[in-house]
Amino acid sequence: MQNFLNPLFGRHPEQVKANVEIYTWQTCPYCIRAKILLWWKGVRFTEYKIDGDEAARAKMAERANGRRSVPQIFINHQHIGGCDDLYQLDTKAQLDSLLAQPAI
């Protein structure tokens, strides 16, 4: 039954091969929105909750070309950007192809 429902709900976890990482704050609405899209796509991701952790935020900013806002999202170690960037990739039909690339 699940295989029948996946196309209806946009979930194709068998097609996701990429390594996805996301830096978040627990109550950030943009973080929640980004995680919902990733969940919708069937993505298993590594989440770094950096609430109040300045050392973790500095590490995130270093990886994200100086960006300190959350969320910051990486696919196969490539910086994607934040929530709006993630949704823009999906709108342009580019997200699924990134997610289908095997982890490096």
C-alpha positions, 0 to 999 in steps of 0.5 A: 500500500505504501508504494501506491501512496508514495506518488500521491504524497510526493515521497520517493525515498528510494530515489534519494541517495544524497547526503543531506545536512541541515543546521537548525534552531528548534523553534525557527519556522523556516527550519521547520518548513525546510524539514517538512519539504525534505520529509515530504521528499522522503529524505533522511537528513542529518540535523544539527540543532545549534540553538544558542551554541555559538561554536556550532554556529561559527562552524556552520557559517564557515561552511556556509560562506559566512551565512549565519542565518538558519537553516543552512542546508548542504547536499553532498557537502555542497552549500544549497542555502536556506529554506527559500533556496531549497524551495526555489530549487524544488520549484525549478525542478532541480531538487530531485536531481540533486537528491538522486546523486549518490553521496560523495 
